[in-house]
Amino acid sequence: MLAIVLKKTAIEIWENAVLVFLGNVGVFGLMFVALLAPLGLGASWGVTPMIIGFVLAAAVVAYVLIVSADLLDTVCARAEIDRDQLRVRARQAVGPAILFSTTVLGLGAGFWMAASVVGRLPGILLVVSTLLLAWLALFSVQTLLMLVPLIPQSEYRMLKALRMSGLLVFDNPGYVLLILVIAIVMAVLSIAVLPGPCGILILLNNAVRLRLKRYELDHTTAEETRGRAIWDRLLADERERLAKVRLKNLLLPWKW
């Protein structure tokens, strides 16, 4: 399963290298402005405007990432891009982006305050509380990570996306943790703005979409859905498509 996700991601990043590169330049530029603008407000107007600036900047960054995940999913699937539909989906992303950024900032502030309290606890309470807080932080990061591609894949219905994200993390902890580690490695090893944020979004799109195939089944038992045979059947089309990719196809992706 993971091998298919990684191979599919590598191929799609290469096929769309120019788009990924340009998208990364735009995202990095936006993040740079989003960081500097609130600091400028703080230097000129004080702490309160700076905090408001960071909140607004976080919402804008979240919006761009969610819309980019949607667009990259469409491009990688080689589906036709309907401009009218794209505008509609761009408007639909506003509310979820605000909720997502608010959740991220709220959780960050909450964990910061919780860590300051836990640090004052004595002995065994300190150890137990630290482990619990670390687990909650990891679960939150994993859920938010899965939420980015799930928001557009669930037609921008935030509650549905949140429920599916929690289900993925609870039911597939090892898989989601590996995706998180791979995403971190991709971010650290990004060279010349590749694979960068857009490459990571392609990884998340593939990881979520392929894993959710398991939950599309309504006629198999829970035991059957955990077996290797069921994955062989679910991923047969992807295996067949990826098996056709050769070195020549990667060097001349427009010819296959």
BALOBA-1460 file (C-alpha; in Angstrom, 3 decimals):
// residues 256
<rec num="1" residu="m" x="0.000" y="0.000" z="0.000"/>
<rec num="2" residu="l" x="2.648" y="2.510" z="1.058"/>
<rec num="3" residu="a" x="4.864" y="1.563" z="-1.884"/>
<rec num="4" residu="i" x="2.030" y="2.353" z="-4.305"/>
<rec num="5" residu="v" x="1.404" y="5.701" z="-2.612"/>
<rec num="6" residu="l" x="5.087" y="6.657" z="-2.841"/>
<rec num="7" residu="k" x="5.492" y="5.530" z="-6.463"/>
<rec num="8" residu="k" x="2.291" y="7.281" z="-7.534"/>
<rec num="9" residu="t" x="3.390" y="10.449" z="-5.728"/>
<rec num="10" residu="a" x="6.856" y="10.440" z="-7.290"/>
<rec num="11" residu="i" x="5.412" y="9.964" z="-10.786"/>
<rec num="12" residu="e" x="2.811" y="12.714" z="-10.369"/>
<rec num="13" residu="i" x="5.346" y="15.179" z="-8.984"/>
<rec num="14" residu="w" x="7.607" y="14.490" z="-11.971"/>
<rec num="15" residu="e" x="4.755" y="14.702" z="-14.480"/>
<rec num="16" residu="n" x="3.684" y="18.055" z="-13.082"/>
<rec num="17" residu="a" x="7.120" y="19.354" z="-12.085"/>
<rec num="18" residu="v" x="6.635" y="22.811" z="-13.604"/>
<rec num="19" residu="l" x="3.268" y="23.321" z="-11.905"/>
<rec num="20" residu="v" x="4.629" y="21.995" z="-8.608"/>
<rec num="21" residu="f" x="7.665" y="24.275" z="-8.842"/>
<rec num="22" residu="l" x="5.597" y="27.386" z="-9.592"/>
<rec num="23" residu="g" x="3.088" y="26.477" z="-6.902"/>
<rec num="24" residu="n" x="5.867" y="26.071" z="-4.356"/>
<rec num="25" residu="v" x="7.332" y="29.458" z="-5.251"/>
<rec num="26" residu="g" x="3.899" y="31.019" z="-4.706"/>
<rec num="27" residu="v" x="3.299" y="29.221" z="-1.407"/>
<rec num="28" residu="f" x="6.751" y="30.059" z="-0.053"/>
<rec num="29" residu="g" x="6.304" y="33.692" z="-1.079"/>
<rec num="30" residu="l" x="2.911" y="33.811" z="0.608"/>
<rec num="31" residu="m" x="4.299" y="32.294" z="3.800"/>
<rec num="32" residu="f" x="7.130" y="34.836" z="3.813"/>
<rec num="33" residu="v" x="4.686" y="37.735" z="3.464"/>
<rec num="34" residu="a" x="2.321" y="36.156" z="6.008"/>
<rec num="35" residu="l" x="5.162" y="36.083" z="8.535"/>
<rec num="36" residu="l" x="6.532" y="39.563" z="7.888"/>
<rec num="37" residu="a" x="3.236" y="41.464" z="7.608"/>
<rec num="38" residu="p" x="2.047" y="40.779" z="11.203"/>
<rec num="39" residu="l" x="5.525" y="41.592" z="12.537"/>
<rec num="40" residu="g" x="5.361" y="44.906" z="10.702"/>
<rec num="41" residu="l" x="1.953" y="45.598" z="12.222"/>
<rec num="42" residu="g" x="3.320" y="44.766" z="15.653"/>
<rec num="43" residu="a" x="6.264" y="47.126" z="15.229"/>
<rec num="44" residu="s" x="3.987" y="49.974" z="14.096"/>
<rec num="45" residu="w" x="0.748" y="49.464" z="16.025"/>
<rec num="46" residu="g" x="1.417" y="47.131" z="18.945"/>
<rec num="47" residu="v" x="0.697" y="43.564" z="20.030"/>
<rec num="48" residu="t" x="-3.053" y="43.399" z="19.344"/>
<rec num="49" residu="p" x="-2.814" y="44.276" z="15.630"/>
<rec num="50" residu="m" x="0.077" y="41.823" z="15.333"/>
<rec num="51" residu="i" x="-2.026" y="38.990" z="16.783"/>
<rec num="52" residu="i" x="-4.919" y="39.864" z="14.462"/>
<rec num="53" residu="g" x="-2.444" y="39.903" z="11.567"/>
<rec num="54" residu="f" x="-1.161" y="36.434" z="12.422"/>
<rec num="55" residu="v" x="-4.741" y="35.080" z="12.643"/>
<rec num="56" residu="l" x="-5.616" y="36.528" z="9.224"/>
<rec num="57" residu="a" x="-2.328" y="35.330" z="7.725"/>
<rec num="58" residu="a" x="-2.941" y="31.802" z="9.053"/>
<rec num="59" residu="a" x="-6.400" y="31.796" z="7.444"/>
<rec num="60" residu="v" x="-4.945" y="32.901" z="4.089"/>
<rec num="61" residu="v" x="-2.210" y="30.237" z="4.181"/>
<rec num="62" residu="a" x="-4.761" y="27.560" z="5.122"/>
<rec num="63" residu="y" x="-7.008" y="28.677" z="2.260"/>
<rec num="64" residu="v" x="-4.180" y="28.499" z="-0.280"/>
<rec num="65" residu="l" x="-3.101" y="25.033" z="0.890"/>
<rec num="66" residu="i" x="-6.645" y="23.622" z="0.768"/>
<rec num="67" residu="v" x="-7.397" y="25.083" z="-2.666"/>
<rec num="68" residu="s" x="-3.984" y="23.911" z="-3.926"/>
<rec num="69" residu="a" x="-4.705" y="20.381" z="-2.689"/>
<rec num="70" residu="d" x="-7.996" y="20.446" z="-4.614"/>
<rec num="71" residu="l" x="-6.396" y="21.768" z="-7.803"/>
<rec num="72" residu="l" x="-3.458" y="19.342" z="-7.666"/>
<rec num="73" residu="d" x="-5.843" y="16.429" z="-7.142"/>
<rec num="74" residu="t" x="-7.714" y="17.427" z="-10.300"/>
<rec num="75" residu="v" x="-4.535" y="17.972" z="-12.343"/>
<rec num="76" residu="c" x="-2.924" y="14.692" z="-11.252"/>
<rec num="77" residu="a" x="-6.113" y="12.808" z="-12.130"/>
<rec num="78" residu="r" x="-5.886" y="14.375" z="-15.605"/>
<rec num="79" residu="a" x="-9.437" y="15.582" z="-15.246"/>
<rec num="80" residu="e" x="-10.742" y="18.546" z="-17.173"/>
<rec num="81" residu="i" x="-10.644" y="21.775" z="-15.187"/>
<rec num="82" residu="d" x="-13.978" y="23.588" z="-15.252"/>
<rec num="83" residu="r" x="-13.288" y="27.246" z="-14.496"/>
<rec num="84" residu="d" x="-16.821" y="27.915" z="-13.273"/>
<rec num="85" residu="q" x="-16.677" y="24.906" z="-10.979"/>
<rec num="86" residu="l" x="-13.225" y="25.979" z="-9.840"/>
<rec num="87" residu="r" x="-14.561" y="29.398" z="-8.823"/>
<rec num="88" residu="v" x="-17.428" y="27.767" z="-6.922"/>
<rec num="89" residu="r" x="-15.062" y="25.450" z="-5.051"/>
<rec num="90" residu="a" x="-12.727" y="28.367" z="-4.313"/>
<rec num="91" residu="r" x="-15.620" y="30.184" z="-2.613"/>
<rec num="92" residu="q" x="-16.602" y="27.023" z="-0.741"/>
<rec num="93" residu="a" x="-13.082" y="26.764" z="0.681"/>
<rec num="94" residu="v" x="-13.275" y="30.073" z="2.567"/>
<rec num="95" residu="g" x="-15.280" y="28.817" z="5.555"/>
<rec num="96" residu="p" x="-13.317" y="25.567" z="6.062"/>
<rec num="97" residu="a" x="-10.028" y="27.472" z="5.748"/>
<rec num="98" residu="i" x="-11.056" y="29.875" z="8.525"/>
<rec num="99" residu="l" x="-12.180" y="26.986" z="10.742"/>
<rec num="100" residu="f" x="-8.986" y="25.058" z="9.999"/>
<rec num="101" residu="s" x="-6.656" y="27.960" z="10.787"/>
<rec num="102" residu="t" x="-8.615" y="28.841" z="13.924"/>
<rec num="103" residu="t" x="-8.373" y="25.226" z="15.081"/>
<rec num="104" residu="v" x="-4.624" y="25.137" z="14.473"/>
<rec num="105" residu="l" x="-4.035" y="28.376" z="16.384"/>
<rec num="106" residu="g" x="-6.380" y="27.319" z="19.190"/>
<rec num="107" residu="l" x="-4.708" y="23.936" z="19.599"/>
<rec num="108" residu="g" x="-1.277" y="25.552" z="19.521"/>
<rec num="109" residu="a" x="-2.228" y="27.994" z="22.264"/>
<rec num="110" residu="g" x="-3.905" y="25.219" z="24.258"/>
<rec num="111" residu="f" x="-0.879" y="22.921" z="24.131"/>
<rec num="112" residu="w" x="1.414" y="25.833" z="25.026"/>
<rec num="113" residu="m" x="-0.602" y="26.569" z="28.171"/>
<rec num="114" residu="a" x="-0.942" y="22.869" z="29.011"/>
<rec num="115" residu="a" x="2.817" y="22.372" z="28.699"/>
<rec num="116" residu="s" x="3.462" y="25.240" z="31.103"/>
<rec num="117" residu="v" x="1.133" y="23.620" z="33.648"/>
<rec num="118" residu="v" x="2.527" y="20.106" z="33.164"/>
<rec num="119" residu="g" x="6.071" y="21.411" z="33.648"/>
<rec num="120" residu="r" x="5.240" y="22.324" z="37.243"/>
<rec num="121" residu="l" x="3.955" y="18.859" z="38.221"/>
<rec num="122" residu="p" x="6.066" y="16.637" z="40.494"/>
<rec num="123" residu="g" x="7.519" y="13.151" z="39.955"/>
<rec num="124" residu="i" x="5.353" y="10.507" z="38.316"/>
<rec num="125" residu="l" x="2.615" y="13.003" z="37.511"/>
<rec num="126" residu="l" x="5.078" y="14.896" z="35.347"/>
<rec num="127" residu="v" x="6.004" y="11.763" z="33.397"/>
<rec num="128" residu="v" x="2.421" y="10.569" z="32.901"/>
<rec num="129" residu="s" x="1.138" y="14.027" z="31.987"/>
<rec num="130" residu="t" x="3.998" y="14.608" z="29.546"/>
<rec num="131" residu="l" x="3.330" y="11.309" z="27.777"/>
<rec num="132" residu="l" x="-0.393" y="12.042" z="27.595"/>
<rec num="133" residu="l" x="0.214" y="15.541" z="26.270"/>
<rec num="134" residu="a" x="2.689" y="14.216" z="23.693"/>
<rec num="135" residu="w" x="0.150" y="11.628" z="22.501"/>
<rec num="136" residu="l" x="-2.582" y="14.245" z="22.213"/>
<rec num="137" residu="a" x="-0.256" y="16.555" z="20.291"/>
<rec num="138" residu="l" x="0.721" y="13.760" z="17.873"/>
<rec num="139" residu="f" x="-2.915" y="12.788" z="17.354"/>
<rec num="140" residu="s" x="-3.849" y="16.424" z="16.706"/>
<rec num="141" residu="v" x="-1.033" y="16.919" z="14.186"/>
<rec num="142" residu="q" x="-1.962" y="13.706" z="12.353"/>
<rec num="143" residu="t" x="-5.661" y="14.626" z="12.259"/>
<rec num="144" residu="l" x="-4.920" y="18.114" z="10.931"/>
<rec num="145" residu="l" x="-2.528" y="16.687" z="8.338"/>
<rec num="146" residu="m" x="-5.195" y="14.306" z="6.999"/>
<rec num="147" residu="l" x="-7.754" y="17.090" z="7.144"/>
<rec num="148" residu="v" x="-6.031" y="19.205" z="4.461"/>
<rec num="149" residu="p" x="-6.751" y="16.815" z="1.541"/>
<rec num="150" residu="l" x="-9.998" y="15.559" z="3.072"/>
<rec num="151" residu="i" x="-11.666" y="18.992" z="3.081"/>
<rec num="152" residu="p" x="-11.816" y="19.235" z="-0.743"/>
<rec num="153" residu="q" x="-12.337" y="15.481" z="-1.139"/>
<rec num="154" residu="s" x="-15.424" y="15.725" z="1.100"/>
<rec num="155" residu="e" x="-16.816" y="18.613" z="-0.987"/>
<rec num="156" residu="y" x="-15.796" y="21.179" z="1.652"/>
<rec num="157" residu="r" x="-18.098" y="19.750" z="4.314"/>
<rec num="158" residu="m" x="-15.965" y="20.406" z="7.365"/>
<rec num="159" residu="l" x="-17.728" y="18.070" z="9.813"/>
<rec num="160" residu="k" x="-17.580" y="15.168" z="7.374"/>
<rec num="161" residu="a" x="-13.905" y="15.840" z="6.691"/>
<rec num="162" residu="l" x="-13.133" y="16.003" z="10.417"/>
<rec num="163" residu="r" x="-14.972" y="12.737" z="11.069"/>
<rec num="164" residu="m" x="-13.136" y="10.974" z="8.231"/>
<rec num="165" residu="s" x="-9.804" y="12.377" z="9.397"/>
<rec num="166" residu="g" x="-10.347" y="11.120" z="12.942"/>
<rec num="167" residu="l" x="-11.396" y="7.721" z="11.574"/>
<rec num="168" residu="l" x="-8.240" y="7.450" z="9.478"/>
<rec num="169" residu="v" x="-5.974" y="8.325" z="12.394"/>
<rec num="170" residu="f" x="-7.733" y="6.045" z="14.897"/>
<rec num="171" residu="d" x="-8.050" y="3.108" z="12.522"/>
<rec num="172" residu="n" x="-4.672" y="3.422" z="10.775"/>
<rec num="173" residu="p" x="-2.234" y="4.907" z="13.327"/>
<rec num="174" residu="g" x="0.892" y="3.311" z="11.871"/>
<rec num="175" residu="y" x="0.035" y="4.265" z="8.299"/>
<rec num="176" residu="v" x="-0.758" y="7.881" z="9.168"/>
<rec num="177" residu="l" x="2.407" y="8.156" z="11.275"/>
<rec num="178" residu="l" x="4.504" y="6.929" z="8.337"/>
<rec num="179" residu="i" x="2.851" y="9.486" z="6.040"/>
<rec num="180" residu="l" x="3.644" y="12.203" z="8.592"/>
<rec num="181" residu="v" x="7.299" y="11.128" z="8.766"/>
<rec num="182" residu="i" x="7.562" y="11.007" z="4.957"/>
<rec num="183" residu="a" x="6.005" y="14.475" z="4.693"/>
<rec num="184" residu="i" x="8.548" y="15.832" z="7.182"/>
<rec num="185" residu="v" x="11.412" y="14.202" z="5.259"/>
<rec num="186" residu="m" x="10.105" y="15.685" z="1.991"/>
<rec num="187" residu="a" x="9.967" y="19.122" z="3.612"/>
<rec num="188" residu="v" x="13.497" y="18.836" z="4.983"/>
<rec num="189" residu="l" x="14.981" y="17.456" z="1.765"/>
<rec num="190" residu="s" x="13.256" y="19.903" z="-0.574"/>
<rec num="191" residu="i" x="15.872" y="21.108" z="-3.071"/>
<rec num="192" residu="a" x="15.280" y="23.936" z="-5.558"/>
<rec num="193" residu="v" x="11.740" y="24.276" z="-4.220"/>
<rec num="194" residu="l" x="10.985" y="20.613" z="-5.030"/>
<rec num="195" residu="p" x="9.086" y="18.653" z="-3.838"/>
<rec num="196" residu="g" x="8.063" y="21.387" z="-1.386"/>
<rec num="197" residu="p" x="4.523" y="22.059" z="-0.130"/>
<rec num="198" residu="c" x="2.820" y="21.080" z="-3.399"/>
<rec num="199" residu="g" x="4.710" y="17.798" z="-3.503"/>
<rec num="200" residu="i" x="3.607" y="17.089" z="0.051"/>
<rec num="201" residu="l" x="0.005" y="17.904" z="-0.907"/>
<rec num="202" residu="i" x="0.201" y="15.356" z="-3.737"/>
<rec num="203" residu="l" x="1.491" y="12.791" z="-1.223"/>
<rec num="204" residu="l" x="-1.395" y="13.530" z="1.150"/>
<rec num="205" residu="n" x="-3.969" y="13.388" z="-1.650"/>
<rec num="206" residu="n" x="-2.766" y="9.956" z="-2.711"/>
<rec num="207" residu="a" x="-2.353" y="8.642" z="0.827"/>
<rec num="208" residu="v" x="-5.896" y="9.627" z="1.785"/>
<rec num="209" residu="r" x="-7.664" y="8.707" z="-1.449"/>
<rec num="210" residu="l" x="-6.127" y="5.236" z="-1.690"/>
<rec num="211" residu="r" x="-6.633" y="4.458" z="1.986"/>
<rec num="212" residu="l" x="-10.275" y="5.505" z="1.862"/>
<rec num="213" residu="k" x="-10.955" y="2.809" z="-0.723"/>
<rec num="214" residu="r" x="-11.116" y="0.450" z="2.220"/>
<rec num="215" residu="y" x="-14.158" y="2.241" z="3.628"/>
<rec num="216" residu="e" x="-16.025" y="2.243" z="0.333"/>
<rec num="217" residu="l" x="-16.803" y="-1.429" z="0.811"/>
<rec num="218" residu="d" x="-20.222" y="-2.221" z="2.238"/>
<rec num="219" residu="h" x="-20.377" y="-5.948" z="1.614"/>
<rec num="220" residu="t" x="-17.279" y="-7.253" z="3.394"/>
<rec num="221" residu="t" x="-16.617" y="-7.897" z="7.031"/>
<rec num="222" residu="a" x="-14.127" y="-5.968" z="9.124"/>
<rec num="223" residu="e" x="-11.815" y="-8.993" z="9.125"/>
<rec num="224" residu="e" x="-11.847" y="-9.191" z="5.336"/>
<rec num="225" residu="t" x="-11.008" y="-5.524" z="4.908"/>
<rec num="226" residu="r" x="-7.822" y="-6.013" z="6.884"/>
<rec num="227" residu="g" x="-6.471" y="-8.798" z="4.673"/>
<rec num="228" residu="r" x="-3.920" y="-8.504" z="1.886"/>
<rec num="229" residu="a" x="-6.354" y="-9.965" z="-0.652"/>
<rec num="230" residu="i" x="-8.804" y="-7.108" z="-0.268"/>
<rec num="231" residu="w" x="-6.053" y="-4.537" z="-0.914"/>
<rec num="232" residu="d" x="-4.908" y="-6.465" z="-3.981"/>
<rec num="233" residu="r" x="-8.438" y="-6.140" z="-5.357"/>
<rec num="234" residu="l" x="-8.936" y="-2.512" z="-4.343"/>
<rec num="235" residu="l" x="-5.607" y="-1.342" z="-5.761"/>
<rec num="236" residu="a" x="-5.638" y="-3.486" z="-8.904"/>
<rec num="237" residu="d" x="-6.270" y="-0.507" z="-11.198"/>
<rec num="238" residu="e" x="-3.486" y="1.544" z="-9.625"/>
<rec num="239" residu="r" x="-1.049" y="-1.373" z="-9.817"/>
<rec num="240" residu="e" x="-1.878" y="-1.875" z="-13.483"/>
<rec num="241" residu="r" x="-1.447" y="1.809" z="-14.293"/>
<rec num="242" residu="l" x="1.833" y="2.176" z="-12.411"/>
<rec num="243" residu="a" x="3.192" y="-1.033" z="-13.953"/>
<rec num="244" residu="k" x="3.075" y="0.660" z="-17.366"/>
<rec num="245" residu="v" x="5.440" y="3.423" z="-16.271"/>
<rec num="246" residu="r" x="8.979" y="2.964" z="-17.538"/>
<rec num="247" residu="l" x="12.065" y="5.177" z="-17.481"/>
<rec num="248" residu="k" x="11.216" y="6.471" z="-20.974"/>
<rec num="249" residu="n" x="7.754" y="7.448" z="-19.744"/>
<rec num="250" residu="l" x="9.272" y="9.413" z="-16.871"/>
<rec num="251" residu="l" x="11.674" y="11.225" z="-19.176"/>
<rec num="252" residu="l" x="8.871" y="11.944" z="-21.680"/>
<rec num="253" residu="p" x="5.744" y="11.971" z="-19.468"/>
<rec num="254" residu="w" x="3.585" y="13.659" z="-22.110"/>
<rec num="255" residu="k" x="3.861" y="10.563" z="-24.325"/>
<rec num="256" residu="w" x="2.030" y="8.100" z="-22.071"/>
